[in-house]
């Protein structure tokens, strides 16, 4: 081999390494984005299932109740809280939730998540809490609560 061929090979190796690193970075980013998208979908499905149960119970007569079991809640969620911000409430036992409510007063938001990552609170029509706030630990990715039709609202207990 002549010296020119050897010097050209070095540039080829450098270029190949650059392409491999770029592919690895792109692949890791895509896997991370897909995981985050999956979590967002799981939360959206949970909210839809929860909202459907509330809306269905709202069509029943006052005093009706239903035990609600929702499975496959995303693993990062430790606690789900329902807080009616329109009325006075008891002390919230979660510091991160207290901090959020102090800085972001939006009375329509009533479904909150305590998790490793911040998750945007949601609004569920007709939903109130008894006691206020109502917080439930998530065990084995399952939420188990009782919903009661109390006139113009559905109360979670």
C-alpha positions as CSV (number, residue, x, y, z in Angstrom):
1,X,0.0,0.0,0.0
2,X,1.1,3.5,-0.7
3,X,1.0,6.3,1.8
4,X,-1.9,8.1,0.1
5,X,-4.1,5.0,0.5
6,X,-3.3,4.7,4.2
7,X,-4.1,8.3,4.9
8,X,-7.4,8.0,3.0
9,X,-8.3,4.9,5.1
10,X,-8.0,7.0,8.3
11,X,-10.6,9.4,7.1
12,X,-12.9,6.6,6.1
13,X,-12.6,5.1,9.6
14,X,-13.3,8.4,11.2
15,X,-16.4,8.9,9.0
16,X,-17.7,5.4,9.8
17,X,-17.3,6.1,13.6
18,X,-19.1,9.4,13.2
19,X,-22.0,7.7,11.4
20,X,-22.2,4.9,14.0
21,X,-22.3,7.4,16.9
22,X,-25.0,9.5,15.1
23,X,-27.1,6.3,14.6
24,X,-26.7,5.4,18.2
25,X,-27.7,8.8,19.5
26,X,-30.7,9.0,17.1
27,X,-31.8,5.4,18.2
28,X,-31.6,6.2,21.9
29,X,-33.5,9.4,21.4
30,X,-36.2,7.6,19.4
31,X,-36.6,4.9,22.1
32,X,-36.8,7.6,24.8
33,X,-39.5,9.5,22.8
34,X,-41.5,6.3,22.2
35,X,-41.4,5.5,25.9
36,X,-42.7,9.0,26.8
37,X,-45.4,8.8,24.1
38,X,-46.5,5.5,25.6
39,X,-46.8,7.0,29.0
40,X,-48.8,9.9,27.7
41,X,-51.1,7.5,25.9
42,X,-51.6,5.5,29.1
43,X,-52.5,8.6,31.0
44,X,-54.9,9.7,28.3
45,X,-56.6,6.3,28.3
46,X,-56.8,6.4,32.1
47,X,-58.4,9.8,32.0
48,X,-60.9,8.7,29.3
49,X,-61.9,5.6,31.3
50,X,-62.2,7.6,34.5
51,X,-64.2,10.3,32.7
52,X,-66.5,7.8,31.0
53,X,-67.3,6.2,34.4
54,X,-68.1,9.6,35.9
55,X,-70.3,10.6,32.9
56,X,-72.1,7.3,33.0
57,X,-72.8,7.5,36.7
58,X,-74.0,11.0,36.3
59,X,-76.9,9.8,34.1
60,X,-78.1,7.5,36.9
61,X,-80.4,8.6,39.7
62,X,-79.1,10.5,42.7
63,X,-77.7,8.2,45.4
64,X,-76.4,5.7,42.9
65,X,-72.9,4.4,43.5
66,X,-70.3,2.4,41.7
67,X,-67.1,0.7,42.6
68,X,-64.6,1.7,40.0
69,X,-61.5,-0.4,39.2
70,X,-59.0,0.9,36.6
71,X,-56.0,-1.2,35.8
72,X,-52.8,-0.5,33.9
73,X,-52.1,2.9,35.4
74,X,-48.6,4.0,34.3
75,X,-45.9,2.7,36.7
76,X,-44.4,6.1,37.5
77,X,-47.7,7.3,39.1
78,X,-47.6,6.7,42.9
79,X,-50.7,8.6,44.0
80,X,-53.8,10.0,42.4
81,X,-55.5,13.0,44.1
82,X,-58.9,14.5,43.4
83,X,-59.1,18.1,44.8
84,X,-62.1,20.3,44.5
85,X,-60.4,23.7,44.3
86,X,-63.7,25.6,44.4
87,X,-64.4,24.8,48.0
88,X,-62.1,24.9,51.1
89,X,-59.9,21.8,51.6
90,X,-58.0,20.0,54.2
91,X,-54.2,19.9,54.3
92,X,-52.7,18.1,51.3
93,X,-50.1,15.5,52.5
94,X,-47.9,15.8,49.5
95,X,-45.4,18.7,49.4
96,X,-45.1,18.7,45.6
97,X,-48.8,19.1,45.1
98,X,-49.0,21.9,47.7
99,X,-46.3,23.7,45.8
100,X,-48.1,23.3,42.5
101,X,-51.4,24.5,43.8
102,X,-49.8,27.6,45.4
103,X,-48.3,28.7,42.1
104,X,-51.0,27.5,39.7
105,X,-54.5,28.3,40.7
106,X,-56.8,26.8,38.1
107,X,-60.1,25.8,39.7
108,X,-61.2,23.6,36.8
109,X,-58.3,21.2,37.3
110,X,-59.4,18.5,39.8
111,X,-57.4,15.3,39.0
112,X,-53.7,15.4,40.1
113,X,-50.9,12.9,39.8
114,X,-48.0,12.4,42.2
115,X,-45.2,10.7,40.2
116,X,-41.5,10.8,39.5
117,X,-42.0,13.2,36.6
118,X,-44.4,16.1,36.6
119,X,-47.7,15.3,34.9
120,X,-50.2,18.0,34.0
121,X,-53.4,18.0,36.1
122,X,-56.6,17.1,34.3
123,X,-60.2,18.3,34.5
124,X,-63.0,15.8,35.0
125,X,-66.5,17.3,34.7
126,X,-68.8,16.8,37.7
127,X,-66.1,15.2,39.9
128,X,-65.7,16.3,43.6
129,X,-63.9,14.7,46.5
130,X,-65.0,13.6,50.0
131,X,-62.8,14.2,51.9
132,X,-61.3,17.1,50.0
133,X,-58.6,16.3,49.0
134,X,-59.0,12.7,48.3
135,X,-55.7,10.9,47.6
136,X,-55.3,7.2,46.8
137,X,-52.1,5.2,46.7
138,X,-51.7,3.2,43.5
139,X,-51.0,-0.4,44.2
140,X,-50.0,-2.8,41.5
141,X,-50.9,-0.3,38.8
142,X,-54.6,-0.4,39.9
143,X,-56.9,2.3,41.1
144,X,-59.9,1.1,43.2
145,X,-62.4,3.7,44.4
146,X,-66.1,4.2,45.0
147,X,-68.1,6.9,43.1
148,X,-71.4,8.2,44.4
149,X,-73.9,10.4,42.6
150,X,-74.7,13.2,45.0
151,X,-77.1,15.4,43.0
152,X,-75.2,17.7,40.6
153,X,-71.8,16.0,41.2
154,X,-70.1,12.7,41.4
155,X,-68.1,12.3,44.6
156,X,-65.1,10.0,44.9
157,X,-64.7,8.2,48.2
